[in-house]
Each structure stands twice: as C-alpha cells, then as structure tokens.
C-alpha cells in the first residue's frame, strides 16, 4: 500500500494490459489469462508464466498459503533483457533453475512467501545481475544483504521507504 492516491489515479489513466493466472480472471475480466508454463507476447514483450507456490509455509489448517498450479510468476523479455517477477512463492526448484535473468524481483515475507535465507538461496542459484526483494513487510531486508555480502555479481537493491 505504498502507492499514493494520486499515483494510482495517474496509473489508471494509462491503458494497460494485465496478465494474470486463471484464479484472478474474475477480478480483471479483460486481462490476458496465463497458466503455468505458457508464453505470450504483449506489445513486443515476451511474457512467460512460471509456477509460484509454497512448499514449506502453510496455514494453521496445513494447507499451503499458495497451492501449486494456481499462481504465477513472470519472466518478461524485451530486447536482450530478462526480468523475473516471482509473485507469491518460495524458493522452488523451478525458480532456482532459471538462468539468464538480468533483474529479479523476489518476495520476502514470512510466512506467506520467502525468508531472507530462501531469497538468498534462489539468488545464489539463479544469479540475477540485480535483485530487488519486495513484499517484505516487517522482514528486515538487511538480513538478505548480509547473506549475500560475499556473493559476487549480484547487486541487491533495497527500496527506501518514504
């Protein structure tokens, strides 16, 4: 909720194409629906849906916060750059296997997403050039920078709150 009302009004004036998983189709009926593993091109940008789910973190009833096969992360390819936006997920084998990522946005908020240790695990496997942790709520992002301090070639960028 860090976007201001004025910023939101500006964004809503710009025509956008929303890409989303089937479970969200009722919220944005005009959106482009993608299942895990599908690809499409939107205005010259290749979009590939990558699985996003939980293996470890579960609700009190034992069900994962984000069940397998429902949510997506997305790889956006434009020109020679590849940007990965993970969605709500943990450090999954499918994500750790991604290569050639220039910039990765990884969620870091326990319990529904990743701990700093999980984000570091993904980053060390994926090796993005730039890493932005997001969705970190009360999780201290400096824990991530400490975990990656000796890792060469990954620039961690932490958004400073206003």
N, C-alpha and C positions, 0 to 999 in steps of 0.2 A: 504494500500500500504506500509505496514511496513516490508515486506519481501524483502530481497536484491536479486539482480540478481543471485548471487552465491548460495544463499539458494534455490531459485526456481530451478536452474539447478540441484542441488542435489536431490530435491524432485521429479523432473521429471524422474530421473534415477531409482527410486524405483517403482516397479509395484504396482499400487493402484487399488482399486475398488471404483468407485464413485457411491454414492446413491443420487438420485435426484428426484424431482417431474416431472410429465409429461411435464410441460411447458418448462423445460430445456433440454428435450431429444435431441433436435436438436444440442445442444452445445456439448454434450458428448454422441454420439450415442451408445457407448459400455457400458454406465452406467446402473446401476440397477434402474429401474423406480419404484417409490412407490407413491401410493395415500394415502391421509389422512386415518389413522386407520390401514393401512396394516403393517404386520410384515414379516421379513425375517431374515435368519441367514447368515452372511458373515464371513467366516473364523473363525467360532466359536463364533462370536459376534452377539447377537440378536439385531436387529435394528427395532424399531417401529416408524412409521411416525405419528407425532402429528400435528394437524392443526396450521397454522401460518397465521394470518391475522390482519387487522386493524378494529376496531370499531369506534374509535374517530378521529384519524388523517386522513385527506382527502386532496386531491389535490384541486387546485383552482376550478376545474370543479365539485367538490362534490364527485368524485369517491375516494374510499379508496386507499391509497398507495399500499396496499397488499390485494386484494379481498379474501373473504372467499372461501375455496375449491381449491385454486391454490397452495399455498406454504406449505411447511412442516418444522417442527422442528423434531428432532430425539432423541429418548431415546436409548442409547447404553447400553446393559447389558453384562458384561463379569465377570465371576466368580460371586461373591456376590456384585459387584459394579454396580451402575446405574448412568450414566452420561446423562444429558439432554442438548442438544444444540438447542436453541429455534428458530434459523432462524430469519427472519424479521417479527416481530409480536408485539402485545401489550399484556397487562395483561388480557388475556382471561379466561373465566370460565373453559374451557377445560385444560388450563395450571395450573391454581390455584388448580385444583382438583388432580394434580399429587402428588403422595406420594412415599416415599421410594427412593428419589433422593439423591445420595451421593454428586454429584457435578453438579451445574447448570451454564450454560453459557447463560446470558440474554442480549439482545441488548438494549442499552440505548442511543438513538439518536433521539431527537425530530426534525422534525415531523414524519419521516417515521416509527419509532419504539417507544420505551417506554421512558417516562420521568423518572428521578430518583424516583419520587413518585410511578410510575407504577411498576418499578422494585422492590421497597421495598414492595409493595402490594403483588406481586407474591411471593417474598421470604418469607414473613410472612405467607402466606397460604401454600406454598409448603414445606418450612422448609428444604432446602438442607443443608448438612453439610458444603459445600464450595460453594461460589458464586463468579463467575467471570463476572463482567459486561464487555461487549465488544461493538465494533462498536460505541463508544461514541463520536467520532469526537470532537466537541467543547463543549459538555456537560461535566460539571465538575464532575468527579467521587466521589469527596469528599462529594458532596451533598448526595449521596447514603449512604456512611459510616455514615454520621450524622443521616440520617433517621433510620438506623439500629443499632445505637450505644447501645441501651438498649435491643436489641433483643438477647437473649441467644441462643447459639447453632449453629449460622450461622457465619462462618468465611468468610469475604469479602476480596478477593484478587484483588488488582488493579495492572495491568501490568504497570511497569515503562517504559516509552518511552526512547529510547536511545538518 
